[in-house]
Amino acid sequence: MRIEHIALYVNDLEATKEFFIKYFGASSNDGYHNFNTNFRSYFLSFDDGARLEIMNRPSMDNPEKTMERTGYIHLAFSVGSKEKVDALTAELKKDGYEVISGPRTTGDGYYESCILGIEGNQIEITV
């Protein structure tokens, strides 16, 4: 068994798509639009076969995202080396995204950083 995809509601579908393409090498399908409900989505695919569905609809709630809450808290991307973790973290910081930890080696042995990415969603970057 494997996870087929993860889905994420977002306010700005196009900006979110471009974020994952630019920083994480995603490729996107042409998108989907249900004209009856005005639901829109893109499937973003990554090199290893993982997929992220980003979605939008007019009637979404938009509660504050606190760092310590129940539910899904972050997406983690393996970039292959400590040097790539450092470089991508620096690029995201230069482009105005907040680095909330790292890069560092965690107590359980991961080399990682965490950033607040597009729309305040936490993203972990690891080896």
Accessible surface in RSA format (square Angstrom, percent):
REM  Atomic radii and reference values for relative SASA: ProtOr
REM  Chains: A
REM  Algorithm: Lee & Richards
REM  Probe-radius: 1.40
REM  Slices: 20
REM RES _ NUM      All-atoms   Total-Side   Main-Chain    Non-polar    All polar
REM                ABS   REL    ABS   REL    ABS   REL    ABS   REL    ABS   REL
RES MET A   1   245.25 127.0 152.20 100.7  93.06 221.6 127.28 108.2 117.98 156.3
RES ARG A   2   173.38  72.8 147.36  75.1  26.02  62.0  79.61 108.8  93.78  56.8
RES ILE A   3   132.30  75.3 109.87  81.9  22.43  54.1 114.95  82.8  17.35  47.1
RES GLU A   4    81.39  46.7  75.54  57.2   5.84  13.9  56.43 109.2  24.96  20.4
RES HIS A   5    64.70  35.4  46.32  32.2  18.38  47.0  36.71  37.8  27.99  32.6
RES ILE A   6    66.25  37.7  63.85  47.6   2.40   5.8  66.25  47.7   0.00   0.0
RES ALA A   7    50.21  46.2  22.83  35.2  27.38  62.3  22.83  32.2  27.38  72.5
RES LEU A   8    39.21  21.8  36.81  26.3   2.41   6.1  39.21  27.5   0.00   0.0
RES TYR A   9   101.87  47.6  83.51  47.5  18.36  47.8  67.71  50.9  34.16  42.1
RES VAL A  10     2.32   1.5   0.00   0.0   2.32   5.6   2.32   2.0   0.00   0.0
RES ASN A  11    74.96  51.7  54.75  52.9  20.21  48.7  26.57  64.0  48.38  46.8
RES ASP A  12    71.41  50.0  67.07  66.8   4.34  10.3  24.50  57.7  46.91  46.8
RES LEU A  13    17.44   9.7  14.10  10.1   3.34   8.4  14.10   9.9   3.34   9.0
RES GLU A  14    89.62  51.5  88.93  67.3   0.69   1.6  60.47 117.0  29.15  23.8
RES ALA A  15    38.34  35.2  27.58  42.6  10.76  24.5  34.85  49.1   3.48   9.2
RES THR A  16     0.00   0.0   0.00   0.0   0.00   0.0   0.00   0.0   0.00   0.0
RES LYS A  17    32.27  15.7  32.27  19.8   0.00   0.0   0.89   0.8  31.37  33.4
RES GLU A  18    91.14  52.3  90.33  68.3   0.81   1.9  47.13  91.2  44.02  35.9
RES PHE A  19     6.99   3.5   1.56   1.0   5.43  14.1   6.23   3.8   0.75   2.2
RES PHE A  20     1.05   0.5   1.05   0.6   0.00   0.0   1.05   0.6   0.00   0.0
RES ILE A  21    59.87  34.1  53.47  39.8   6.40  15.4  53.47  38.5   6.40  17.4
RES LYS A  22   129.96  63.4  97.09  59.6  32.87  78.3  67.82  61.0  62.14  66.2
RES TYR A  23    21.02   9.8   7.43   4.2  13.59  35.4   4.83   3.6  16.19  20.0
RES PHE A  24    25.65  12.8   2.04   1.3  23.62  61.5   9.97   6.0  15.68  44.9
RES GLY A  25    51.14  63.1   0.00   N/A  51.14  63.1  34.11  93.6  17.03  38.1
RES ALA A  26     7.73   7.1   0.00   0.0   7.73  17.6   0.00   0.0   7.73  20.5
RES SER A  27    68.57  57.9  63.52  84.8   5.06  11.6  47.94 102.1  20.64  28.9
RES SER A  28    41.05  34.7   7.26   9.7  33.78  77.8   9.45  20.1  31.60  44.3
RES ASN A  29    69.15  47.7  51.70  50.0  17.46  42.0  39.28  94.5  29.87  28.9
RES ASP A  30   149.19 104.5 117.59 117.0  31.60  74.7  39.11  92.1 110.07 109.8
RES GLY A  31    30.52  37.6   0.00   N/A  30.52  37.6   6.00  16.5  24.52  54.9
RES TYR A  32   118.46  55.3 107.94  61.4  10.52  27.4  89.09  66.9  29.37  36.2
RES HIS A  33    44.58  24.4  28.97  20.1  15.61  39.9  24.16  24.9  20.42  23.8
RES ASN A  34    44.39  30.6  40.29  38.9   4.10   9.9   6.18  14.9  38.21  36.9
RES PHE A  35   168.67  84.4 140.84  87.2  27.83  72.4 141.63  85.9  27.04  77.4
RES ASN A  36   147.80 101.9 109.90 106.2  37.90  91.3  25.54  61.5 122.26 118.2
RES THR A  37    68.05  48.4  49.48  50.2  18.58  44.3  56.69  76.1  11.37  17.2
RES ASN A  38    62.15  42.9  61.01  59.0   1.14   2.7  16.49  39.7  45.67  44.1
RES PHE A  39    27.59  13.8  27.59  17.1   0.00   0.0  27.59  16.7   0.00   0.0
RES ARG A  40   102.47  43.0 102.47  52.2   0.00   0.0  22.80  31.2  79.67  48.3
RES SER A  41     4.97   4.2   3.85   5.1   1.12   2.6   0.00   0.0   4.97   7.0
RES TYR A  42    26.79  12.5  26.60  15.1   0.19   0.5   5.80   4.4  20.99  25.9
RES PHE A  43    44.15  22.1  42.92  26.6   1.23   3.2  42.92  26.0   1.23   3.5
RES LEU A  44     0.00   0.0   0.00   0.0   0.00   0.0   0.00   0.0   0.00   0.0
RES SER A  45    39.86  33.7  38.26  51.1   1.60   3.7  21.77  46.4  18.09  25.3
RES PHE A  46    27.44  13.7  18.84  11.7   8.59  22.4  21.40  13.0   6.04  17.3
RES ASP A  47   154.81 108.4 113.76 113.2  41.05  97.1  43.96 103.5 110.85 110.6
RES ASP A  48   125.60  88.0  83.07  82.7  42.52 100.5  51.90 122.2  73.69  73.5
RES GLY A  49    45.46  56.1   0.00   N/A  45.46  56.1  35.69  97.9   9.77  21.9
RES ALA A  50    54.26  49.9  41.65  64.3  12.60  28.7  52.39  73.8   1.87   4.9
RES ARG A  51    75.61  31.7  68.48  34.9   7.12  17.0  20.38  27.8  55.23  33.5
RES LEU A  52     5.93   3.3   5.93   4.2   0.00   0.0   5.93   4.2   0.00   0.0
RES GLU A  53    21.23  12.2  21.23  16.1   0.00   0.0   0.00   0.0  21.23  17.3
RES ILE A  54     0.00   0.0   0.00   0.0   0.00   0.0   0.00   0.0   0.00   0.0
RES MET A  55    24.91  12.9  24.91  16.5   0.00   0.0  14.52  12.3  10.39  13.8
RES ASN A  56    28.10  19.4  28.10  27.2   0.00   0.0   1.99   4.8  26.11  25.2
RES ARG A  57    74.47  31.3  72.58  37.0   1.89   4.5  14.78  20.2  59.69  36.2
RES PRO A  58    96.98  70.7  56.47  51.5  40.51 147.3  68.86  56.9  28.12 174.8
RES SER A  59    93.02  78.6  60.85  81.2  32.17  74.1  56.04 119.3  36.98  51.8
RES MET A  60    48.22  25.0  18.71  12.4  29.51  70.3  25.25  21.5  22.97  30.4
RES ASP A  61   132.19  92.6 107.11 106.6  25.09  59.3  28.89  68.0 103.30 103.0
RES ASN A  62   100.61  69.4  69.52  67.2  31.09  74.9  21.28  51.2  79.33  76.7
RES PRO A  63    99.58  72.6  83.19  75.8  16.38  59.6  95.20  78.6   4.37  27.2
RES GLU A  64   149.66  85.9 117.32  88.8  32.34  77.0  51.74 100.1  97.93  80.0
RES LYS A  65    76.16  37.2  51.85  31.8  24.30  57.9  40.07  36.1  36.08  38.4
RES THR A  66    64.47  45.9  59.59  60.4   4.87  11.6  56.43  75.8   8.04  12.1
RES MET A  67    84.96  44.0  73.01  48.3  11.94  28.4  64.91  55.2  20.05  26.6
RES GLU A  68   168.75  96.9 135.68 102.6  33.07  78.7  56.13 108.6 112.62  91.9
RES ARG A  69    94.21  39.6  65.25  33.3  28.96  69.0  43.27  59.1  50.94  30.9
RES THR A  70   135.18  96.1 115.59 117.2  19.59  46.7  88.96 119.5  46.22  69.9
RES GLY A  71    63.81  78.7   0.00   N/A  63.81  78.7  39.28 107.8  24.53  54.9
RES TYR A  72   200.12  93.4 182.61 103.9  17.52  45.6 139.55 104.9  60.58  74.7
RES ILE A  73    54.35  30.9  46.75  34.8   7.61  18.3  48.79  35.1   5.56  15.1
RES HIS A  74    75.46  41.2  48.09  33.4  27.36  70.0  38.70  39.9  36.76  42.8
RES LEU A  75    41.51  23.1  39.33  28.1   2.18   5.5  41.46  29.1   0.05   0.1
RES ALA A  76    59.88  55.1  27.17  41.9  32.71  74.4  27.28  38.4  32.59  86.3
RES PHE A  77    31.60  15.8  29.19  18.1   2.41   6.3  31.60  19.2   0.00   0.0
RES SER A  78    85.32  72.1  51.57  68.8  33.75  77.7  35.79  76.2  49.53  69.4
RES VAL A  79    34.47  22.7  18.03  16.3  16.44  39.6  25.82  22.4   8.64  23.4
RES GLY A  80    52.81  65.1   0.00   N/A  52.81  65.1  27.76  76.2  25.06  56.1
RES SER A  81    31.02  26.2  28.10  37.5   2.92   6.7  28.21  60.1   2.81   3.9
RES LYS A  82   107.71  52.5 105.20  64.5   2.51   6.0  57.11  51.4  50.60  53.9
RES GLU A  83   126.74  72.8 120.70  91.3   6.04  14.4  68.55 132.6  58.19  47.5
RES LYS A  84   122.63  59.8 119.70  73.4   2.93   7.0  69.41  62.5  53.22  56.7
RES VAL A  85     0.00   0.0   0.00   0.0   0.00   0.0   0.00   0.0   0.00   0.0
RES ASP A  86    60.53  42.4  55.92  55.7   4.61  10.9  26.34  62.0  34.20  34.1
RES ALA A  87    63.14  58.1  50.62  78.1  12.52  28.5  59.07  83.2   4.07  10.8
RES LEU A  88    19.10  10.6  16.69  11.9   2.40   6.0  18.64  13.1   0.45   1.2
RES THR A  89     5.51   3.9   5.51   5.6   0.00   0.0   5.51   7.4   0.00   0.0
RES ALA A  90    59.45  54.7  50.39  77.8   9.06  20.6  55.51  78.2   3.94  10.4
RES GLU A  91    65.50  37.6  61.95  46.9   3.55   8.4  19.14  37.0  46.36  37.9
RES LEU A  92     0.00   0.0   0.00   0.0   0.00   0.0   0.00   0.0   0.00   0.0
RES LYS A  93   137.66  67.2 128.11  78.6   9.55  22.7  71.39  64.3  66.27  70.6
RES LYS A  94   161.07  78.6 124.81  76.6  36.26  86.3 100.57  90.5  60.50  64.4
RES ASP A  95    53.30  37.3  21.34  21.2  31.96  75.6  15.89  37.4  37.42  37.3
RES GLY A  96    67.91  83.7   0.00   N/A  67.91  83.7  35.69  97.9  32.22  72.2
RES TYR A  97    52.02  24.3  46.80  26.6   5.22  13.6  26.47  19.9  25.55  31.5
RES GLU A  98   103.61  59.5  92.53  70.0  11.09  26.4  41.88  81.0  61.73  50.4
RES VAL A  99    39.77  26.2  15.54  14.1  24.23  58.4  15.54  13.5  24.23  65.7
RES ILE A 100    56.61  32.2  22.71  16.9  33.90  81.7  27.83  20.0  28.77  78.1
RES SER A 101    33.50  28.3  23.32  31.1  10.18  23.5  30.56  65.1   2.94   4.1
RES GLY A 102    30.36  37.4   0.00   N/A  30.36  37.4   5.50  15.1  24.86  55.7
RES PRO A 103    52.04  37.9  29.96  27.3  22.08  80.3  29.96  24.7  22.08 137.2
RES ARG A 104   111.77  46.9 105.82  53.9   5.96  14.2  48.73  66.6  63.04  38.2
RES THR A 105    84.03  59.8  58.06  58.9  25.96  61.9  46.59  62.6  37.43  56.6
RES THR A 106    18.00  12.8  12.43  12.6   5.57  13.3  12.78  17.2   5.22   7.9
RES GLY A 107    92.99 114.7   0.00   N/A  92.99 114.7  47.57 130.5  45.42 101.7
RES ASP A 108   113.17  79.3  76.95  76.6  36.21  85.6  48.52 114.2  64.65  64.5
RES GLY A 109    56.50  69.7   0.00   N/A  56.50  69.7  28.61  78.5  27.89  62.5
RES TYR A 110   120.42  56.2 116.82  66.5   3.60   9.4  72.09  54.2  48.32  59.6
RES TYR A 111    35.90  16.8  32.31  18.4   3.59   9.3  17.92  13.5  17.98  22.2
RES GLU A 112    16.27   9.3  16.27  12.3   0.00   0.0   0.04   0.1  16.23  13.2
RES SER A 113     0.00   0.0   0.00   0.0   0.00   0.0   0.00   0.0   0.00   0.0
RES CYS A 114     8.80   6.7   8.80   9.8   0.00   0.0   0.93   2.4   7.87   8.5
RES ILE A 115     0.00   0.0   0.00   0.0   0.00   0.0   0.00   0.0   0.00   0.0
RES LEU A 116    41.14  22.9  38.38  27.5   2.75   6.9  38.38  27.0   2.75   7.4
RES GLY A 117     4.83   6.0   0.00   N/A   4.83   6.0   0.00   0.0   4.83  10.8
RES ILE A 118    24.69  14.1  23.47  17.5   1.23   3.0  24.69  17.8   0.00   0.0
RES GLU A 119    49.44  28.4  19.57  14.8  29.87  71.1  34.47  66.7  14.97  12.2
RES GLY A 120    33.54  41.4   0.00   N/A  33.54  41.4  21.96  60.3  11.57  25.9
RES ASN A 121    17.27  11.9  15.86  15.3   1.40   3.4  10.50  25.3   6.77   6.5
RES GLN A 122    27.19  15.2  22.47  16.4   4.73  11.3   3.17   6.7  24.03  18.2
RES ILE A 123     0.42   0.2   0.42   0.3   0.00   0.0   0.42   0.3   0.00   0.0
RES GLU A 124    21.45  12.3  21.45  16.2   0.00   0.0   0.00   0.0  21.45  17.5
RES ILE A 125     0.00   0.0   0.00   0.0   0.00   0.0   0.00   0.0   0.00   0.0
RES THR A 126    15.20  10.8  15.20  15.4   0.00   0.0  13.03  17.5   2.17   3.3
RES VAL A 127    66.10  43.5  51.88  47.0  14.22  34.3  60.85  52.9   5.25  14.2
END  Absolute sums over single chains surface
CHAIN  1 A     8023.3       5987.6       2035.7       4377.8       3645.5
END  Absolute sums over all chains
TOTAL          8023.3       5987.6       2035.7       4377.8       3645.5
